[in-house]
Amino acid sequence: MAELPQAEWTQRPELARLIAALGPGNARWVGGAVRDTLLGHEVADIDAATPLEPVEVIDRLDAAGIRTIPTGIDHGTVTAIIDGGNVEITTLRHDVSTDGRRATIAFANDWKDDAARRDFTINALYADPLTLEIHDYFGGVDDLAARRVRFIGDARQRIREDHLRILRYFRFQARFGAELDAEAEEACAEFAPMLKGLSRERVGWELQNLLCLPDPSATVMRMRELGVLQVILPETGRNEVDKLAQLVAAEKSHRIAPDAMRRLAALLPAVPPVAETVAARLRLSRSQRDRLACVAARDMRDGDDPRGLAYGIGLSCAIDRLLLTGADPSPLENWDVPVFPLKGGEIVARGVKAGPEVARILQGIEKRWVSEGFPVRTRVEEMLEEAIASRA
């Protein structure tokens, strides 16, 4: 019988208080916290499952002085607000109907019914909070040991229930998988066109979650080979997928953390209007759209003056461009973009009439200041003297 290893989070006193408030046998840890603890990974979020219905969960926690938020009460989820990190508590459920985009659920009292509606075997692992005994209904422990991502039951049926599971499969494969699952891949390829019917926000979010993993390049290539990538990113060709692999290698070489937007930019042609179209389609934020467009404007000359580039377009976009063009971003490491130490009023004070002439002088000095490597204020004053003198 498998047991959950002792971990820091399993011994938190506030979690013991939470379990006591729900009552004996009324809660099990479930999902990512169980899976990641078995793998020896750090646990970020803790989820619990319970046969109690949401109203009773709220009443019991309230009686114990534990505050709750009904974050998804229609779907059975209540968030307990506790020190050290909140816990989502969800009532056991089973699906009544599904249409590939959303499910109608009913509350249940059978743990296996709840496990059966989850996507992958490695996500359907439950742990008793007192004994740490693991309840594994579909072979998830063995799959985890084999680094195998496998749908619960029939892969095609699970994807029919929720088309987003196609992208989730590849994300989990990139994170946990080693052994490919032929049934899962065939089902993902067959139902890939169904991704077009999903909310663009959901697709964009899942894609970002995939791209921010340590190295998703092999998985993205497999998505292209199976025809899945073309459905969500038709702008991406083989060259762009190769560019992603090169980018990941460059990030590792320069010890730069993975970034989903930078990697999405690698998967798009270096054409700003294309980047803007994709950003709009995926419902990205305004700042994300601007960043994609900035990175898409890259060219091979970006590496000539990394700091000048960063001054002109911003540090983040400059690093992205340098990495994507194969240039060295190390001149920007621990470097703060300086502020130009001259104002137009200082030029007016020297007798130049406010207007276009002031702007011309200011821009000329700023250009020299950048080309000279951002010298100190005294050098800028010398440049101003030379500019004023040249007008005589």
C-alpha positions as CSV (number, residue, x, y, z in Angstrom):
1,M,0.0,0.0,0.0
2,A,1.5,3.3,-1.1
3,E,1.8,6.2,1.4
4,L,2.5,9.8,0.9
5,P,6.0,10.7,2.2
6,Q,6.2,13.1,5.1
7,A,6.6,16.7,3.8
8,E,6.6,20.1,5.3
9,W,3.1,20.9,4.2
10,T,1.6,17.6,5.5
11,Q,2.7,18.6,9.1
12,R,1.2,22.2,9.1
13,P,-0.9,22.6,12.3
14,E,-3.4,24.9,10.5
15,L,-4.1,22.0,8.0
16,A,-4.6,19.6,10.9
17,R,-7.1,22.1,12.3
18,L,-8.9,22.3,9.0
19,I,-9.2,18.5,8.7
20,A,-10.5,18.3,12.3
21,A,-13.1,20.9,11.5
22,L,-14.4,18.9,8.6
23,G,-14.6,15.7,10.7
24,P,-13.2,12.2,10.5
25,G,-13.1,10.7,7.1
26,N,-14.5,13.8,5.4
27,A,-11.5,15.0,3.6
28,R,-8.6,13.7,1.5
29,W,-5.7,15.6,-0.2
30,V,-6.0,15.3,-3.9
31,G,-4.3,16.2,-7.2
32,G,-1.1,18.2,-7.6
33,A,-0.1,18.3,-4.0
34,V,-0.2,14.5,-3.8
35,R,1.5,14.0,-7.2
36,D,4.2,16.5,-6.6
37,T,5.0,15.2,-3.1
38,L,5.4,11.7,-4.5
39,L,7.9,13.1,-7.0
40,G,9.8,15.0,-4.4
41,H,8.8,18.4,-6.0
42,E,7.9,21.5,-4.1
43,V,4.2,21.9,-3.5
44,A,2.6,25.2,-4.4
45,D,-1.2,24.6,-4.0
46,I,-3.1,22.3,-1.8
47,D,-6.5,20.9,-2.7
48,A,-8.8,18.7,-0.8
49,A,-11.9,16.6,-1.7
50,T,-14.8,15.9,0.5
51,P,-18.1,14.1,0.5
52,L,-19.6,17.1,2.3
53,E,-21.7,19.5,0.3
54,P,-20.4,23.1,0.1
55,V,-22.9,24.6,2.5
56,E,-22.0,22.1,5.2
57,V,-18.3,22.7,4.5
58,I,-18.8,26.4,5.1
59,D,-20.9,25.8,8.2
60,R,-18.3,23.4,9.8
61,L,-15.4,25.7,9.0
62,D,-17.2,28.7,10.3
63,A,-17.9,26.9,13.5
64,A,-14.2,26.3,13.8
65,G,-13.4,29.9,13.2
66,I,-12.0,29.3,9.7
67,R,-13.0,31.9,7.1
68,T,-14.2,30.7,3.7
69,I,-14.8,32.1,0.3
70,P,-17.3,30.5,-2.1
71,T,-15.0,30.7,-5.0
72,G,-16.8,28.1,-7.1
73,I,-19.7,27.0,-5.0
74,D,-21.9,26.1,-8.0
75,H,-19.2,23.5,-8.9
76,G,-18.7,22.5,-5.3
77,T,-15.5,24.5,-4.5
78,V,-15.0,26.5,-1.3
79,T,-11.7,28.1,-0.4
80,A,-10.5,28.0,3.2
81,I,-8.5,31.0,4.2
82,I,-5.7,29.8,6.5
83,D,-2.1,30.8,7.3
84,G,0.6,29.4,5.1
85,G,-1.6,29.2,2.0
86,N,-5.3,28.8,1.2
87,V,-6.9,25.4,0.5
88,E,-9.5,24.7,-2.1
89,I,-12.0,22.1,-0.9
90,T,-14.3,20.6,-3.5
91,T,-17.2,18.3,-3.0
92,L,-17.0,14.9,-4.7
93,R,-18.7,15.1,-8.1
94,H,-19.7,13.1,-11.1
95,D,-20.5,14.4,-14.6
96,V,-24.2,14.5,-15.7
97,S,-23.5,15.8,-19.2
98,T,-20.6,17.4,-21.1
99,D,-20.3,19.1,-24.5
100,G,-16.5,19.4,-24.9
101,R,-16.4,22.9,-23.4
102,R,-18.2,22.7,-20.0
103,A,-19.7,20.0,-17.8
104,T,-22.9,19.8,-15.9
105,I,-22.1,18.1,-12.6
106,A,-23.9,16.5,-9.6
107,F,-22.5,16.1,-6.2
108,A,-21.5,12.5,-5.2
109,N,-20.4,10.6,-2.2
110,D,-18.2,8.0,-3.8
111,W,-14.5,8.7,-4.0
112,K,-14.0,6.6,-7.1
113,D,-16.8,8.4,-9.0
114,D,-14.9,11.7,-8.3
115,A,-11.6,10.1,-9.4
116,A,-13.2,8.8,-12.6
117,R,-14.1,12.3,-13.9
118,R,-10.5,13.6,-13.6
119,D,-8.3,13.8,-16.6
120,F,-5.1,11.8,-16.0
121,T,-4.3,8.9,-13.7
122,I,-1.5,10.9,-12.0
123,N,-4.0,13.6,-11.1
124,A,-6.5,11.2,-9.5
125,L,-4.4,10.3,-6.4
126,Y,-5.9,10.9,-3.0
127,A,-4.2,10.9,0.3
128,D,-5.7,10.4,3.8
129,P,-4.5,13.4,5.8
130,L,-4.1,11.4,9.0
131,T,-2.6,8.1,7.9
132,L,-1.1,9.5,4.5
133,E,-2.4,6.3,2.9
134,I,-2.8,6.9,-0.9
135,H,-6.0,5.9,-2.6
136,D,-5.2,5.1,-6.2
137,Y,-8.2,3.9,-8.3
138,F,-6.6,3.9,-11.8
139,G,-2.9,3.0,-11.5
140,G,-1.7,6.6,-11.1
141,V,1.2,5.6,-8.8
142,D,2.6,3.2,-11.3
143,D,2.2,5.7,-14.1
144,L,4.0,8.4,-12.1
145,A,6.9,6.0,-11.4
146,A,7.1,5.3,-15.2
147,R,6.8,9.0,-16.0
148,R,3.7,8.1,-18.1
149,V,0.8,10.5,-18.7
150,R,-2.3,8.5,-19.3
151,F,-5.9,9.4,-19.6
152,I,-8.3,7.8,-17.2
153,G,-10.4,5.3,-19.2
154,D,-10.9,5.9,-22.9
155,A,-8.8,8.8,-24.1
156,R,-11.2,9.7,-26.9
157,Q,-14.1,9.8,-24.5
158,R,-12.2,12.0,-22.0
159,I,-11.4,14.4,-24.8
160,R,-15.0,14.5,-26.0
161,E,-15.9,15.6,-22.5
162,D,-13.5,18.5,-22.5
163,H,-11.5,19.4,-25.6
164,L,-9.0,21.4,-23.5
165,R,-7.6,18.1,-22.3
166,I,-5.7,17.9,-25.5
167,L,-3.5,20.8,-24.5
168,R,-3.4,19.7,-20.9
169,Y,-2.1,16.3,-22.1
170,F,0.8,18.0,-23.9
171,R,1.5,20.3,-20.9
172,F,1.6,17.3,-18.5
173,Q,3.7,15.3,-21.0
174,A,6.2,18.2,-21.1
175,R,6.4,18.4,-17.3
176,F,6.1,14.8,-16.2
177,G,6.2,12.4,-19.2
178,A,9.0,10.2,-20.5
179,E,7.1,7.4,-22.0
180,L,4.7,8.4,-24.9
181,D,1.2,7.1,-24.7
182,A,0.1,6.0,-28.2
183,E,-3.7,6.0,-27.4
184,A,-3.5,9.6,-26.0
185,E,-1.5,10.9,-29.0
186,E,-3.9,9.3,-31.5
187,A,-6.9,10.8,-29.7
188,C,-5.3,14.3,-29.5
189,A,-4.5,14.2,-33.2
190,E,-8.0,13.0,-34.1
191,F,-9.8,15.7,-32.0
192,A,-7.4,18.6,-32.5
193,P,-9.9,20.5,-34.7
194,M,-12.3,20.7,-31.7
195,L,-9.9,23.1,-30.1
196,K,-11.3,25.8,-32.4
197,G,-14.5,25.7,-30.4
198,L,-12.9,26.5,-27.1
199,S,-12.7,29.9,-25.4
200,R,-9.7,31.7,-26.7
201,E,-8.7,32.7,-23.2
202,R,-8.6,29.1,-22.1
203,V,-6.4,28.1,-25.1
204,G,-4.1,31.1,-24.5
205,W,-3.8,30.3,-20.8
206,E,-3.0,26.6,-21.4
207,L,-0.5,27.5,-24.0
208,Q,1.3,29.9,-21.7
209,N,1.4,27.2,-19.0
210,L,3.0,24.9,-21.4
211,L,5.6,27.4,-22.7
212,C,6.8,28.4,-19.2
213,L,8.0,24.9,-18.4
214,P,11.7,24.3,-18.3
215,D,12.0,22.8,-21.8
216,P,8.7,22.4,-23.8
217,S,10.5,22.3,-27.2
218,A,10.3,18.6,-27.9
219,T,6.6,18.5,-26.9
220,V,5.8,21.5,-29.1
221,M,7.5,19.7,-32.0
222,R,5.4,16.6,-31.3
223,M,2.3,18.8,-31.3
224,R,3.3,20.0,-34.7
225,E,3.9,16.5,-36.0
226,L,0.5,15.5,-34.8
227,G,-1.3,18.5,-36.3
228,V,-2.3,20.0,-33.0
229,L,-0.1,23.1,-33.0
230,Q,-1.4,24.1,-36.4
231,V,-4.9,24.4,-35.0
232,I,-4.0,26.9,-32.3
233,L,-1.0,28.6,-33.9
234,P,-1.4,28.3,-37.7
235,E,1.3,31.0,-38.1
236,T,4.0,28.6,-36.7
237,G,6.1,26.7,-39.2
238,R,8.9,24.2,-38.7
239,N,11.5,27.0,-38.6
240,E,9.7,28.7,-35.7
241,V,9.5,25.4,-33.8
242,D,13.3,25.0,-34.3
243,K,13.7,28.6,-33.1
244,L,12.0,27.7,-29.8
245,A,14.5,24.9,-29.2
246,Q,17.4,27.3,-29.9
247,L,15.8,29.9,-27.6
248,V,15.5,27.4,-24.8
249,A,19.2,26.4,-25.2
250,A,20.2,30.1,-25.2
251,E,18.2,30.8,-22.0
252,K,19.9,27.9,-20.3
253,S,23.4,29.0,-21.5
254,H,22.8,32.5,-20.1
255,R,21.0,31.3,-17.0
256,I,17.9,33.3,-17.9
257,A,14.6,32.1,-16.5
258,P,12.0,30.7,-18.9
259,D,9.3,33.1,-20.0
260,A,6.1,32.2,-21.8
261,M,5.8,35.4,-23.8
262,R,9.4,35.2,-25.1
263,R,8.9,31.6,-26.1
264,L,5.6,32.5,-27.8
265,A,7.4,35.2,-29.8
266,A,9.9,32.5,-30.9
267,L,7.0,30.5,-32.3
268,L,5.8,33.4,-34.5
269,P,7.4,35.0,-37.6
270,A,9.3,38.2,-36.9
271,V,6.5,40.3,-38.3
272,P,4.8,42.7,-35.9
273,P,1.3,42.6,-37.5
274,V,1.3,38.8,-37.2
275,A,2.3,39.0,-33.5
276,E,-0.5,41.5,-32.9
277,T,-3.1,39.2,-34.6
278,V,-2.1,36.2,-32.5
279,A,-2.1,38.3,-29.3
280,A,-5.6,39.5,-30.1
281,R,-6.8,36.0,-31.0
282,L,-5.5,34.5,-27.7
283,R,-7.0,37.4,-25.7
284,L,-3.6,38.4,-24.3
285,S,-3.3,41.5,-22.1
286,R,-2.3,44.9,-23.6
287,S,1.2,44.6,-22.1
288,Q,1.6,41.1,-23.5
289,R,0.5,42.3,-26.9
290,D,2.9,45.2,-26.9
291,R,5.7,42.9,-25.9
292,L,5.1,40.4,-28.7
293,A,4.9,43.1,-31.3
294,C,8.2,44.6,-29.9
295,V,10.0,41.3,-30.0
296,A,8.6,40.6,-33.5
297,A,10.4,43.7,-34.8
298,R,13.8,42.1,-34.1
299,D,16.6,42.0,-36.6
300,M,20.2,40.7,-36.7
301,R,21.6,44.1,-35.9
302,D,20.1,44.1,-32.4
303,G,23.3,42.6,-30.9
304,D,25.5,45.5,-32.2
305,D,24.8,47.7,-29.1
306,P,22.7,45.8,-26.5
307,R,22.6,48.6,-24.0
308,G,21.6,51.1,-26.6
309,L,18.9,48.7,-27.7
310,A,17.6,48.3,-24.1
311,Y,17.6,52.1,-23.7
312,G,15.4,52.5,-26.8
313,I,12.9,49.6,-26.4
314,G,13.1,48.5,-22.8
315,L,15.2,46.0,-20.9
316,S,12.7,43.1,-21.2
317,C,12.1,43.4,-25.0
318,A,15.9,43.9,-25.6
319,I,16.8,40.7,-23.8
320,D,14.1,38.8,-25.7
321,R,15.4,40.1,-29.0
322,L,19.0,39.3,-28.2
323,L,18.2,35.8,-27.2
324,L,16.1,35.2,-30.3
325,T,18.7,36.6,-32.7
326,G,21.5,34.6,-31.1
327,A,23.2,37.7,-29.7
328,D,24.8,37.9,-26.2
329,P,22.5,39.5,-23.6
330,S,25.2,39.5,-20.9
331,P,25.9,43.2,-21.2
332,L,22.4,43.8,-19.8
333,E,22.9,41.5,-16.7
334,N,22.4,43.6,-13.5
335,W,22.2,46.7,-15.6
336,D,19.7,49.4,-15.0
337,V,18.5,51.5,-17.9
338,P,19.8,55.1,-17.2
339,V,17.7,58.2,-17.3
340,F,18.9,60.9,-19.8
341,P,20.3,63.7,-17.6
342,L,19.1,66.7,-19.7
343,K,15.8,68.5,-19.9
344,G,14.5,70.8,-22.6
345,G,14.3,73.6,-20.1
346,E,18.0,73.7,-19.7
347,I,18.4,74.3,-23.4
348,V,15.8,77.2,-23.3
349,A,17.7,78.7,-20.4
350,R,20.7,78.9,-22.7
351,G,18.8,81.2,-25.0
352,V,17.2,78.8,-27.5
353,K,13.5,79.6,-28.2
354,A,11.1,76.8,-27.0
355,G,10.0,74.8,-29.9
356,P,11.3,72.4,-32.6
357,E,14.9,73.7,-32.3
358,V,15.0,72.6,-28.6
359,A,13.7,69.2,-29.5
360,R,16.3,68.8,-32.3
361,I,19.1,69.7,-30.0
362,L,17.8,67.5,-27.2
363,Q,17.5,64.5,-29.6
364,G,20.9,65.1,-31.0
365,I,22.6,65.1,-27.6
366,E,20.6,62.1,-26.5
367,K,21.8,60.2,-29.5
368,R,25.4,61.1,-28.8
369,W,25.0,60.2,-25.2
370,V,23.7,56.7,-26.1
371,S,26.4,56.1,-28.7
372,E,29.1,57.1,-26.2
373,G,27.8,54.5,-23.7
374,F,25.8,56.8,-21.4
375,P,28.6,59.0,-20.0
376,V,28.2,61.1,-16.8
377,R,26.4,64.4,-16.5
378,T,29.5,66.5,-17.0
379,R,30.0,65.0,-20.5
380,V,26.4,65.8,-21.3
381,E,27.0,69.4,-20.3
382,E,30.0,69.4,-22.7
383,M,27.8,68.1,-25.5
384,L,25.2,70.9,-24.8
385,E,28.0,73.5,-24.9
386,E,29.1,72.1,-28.3
387,A,25.5,72.1,-29.6
388,I,24.9,75.7,-28.5
389,A,28.2,76.8,-30.0
390,S,27.4,75.2,-33.3
391,R,24.4,77.4,-33.7
392,A,26.5,80.6,-33.6
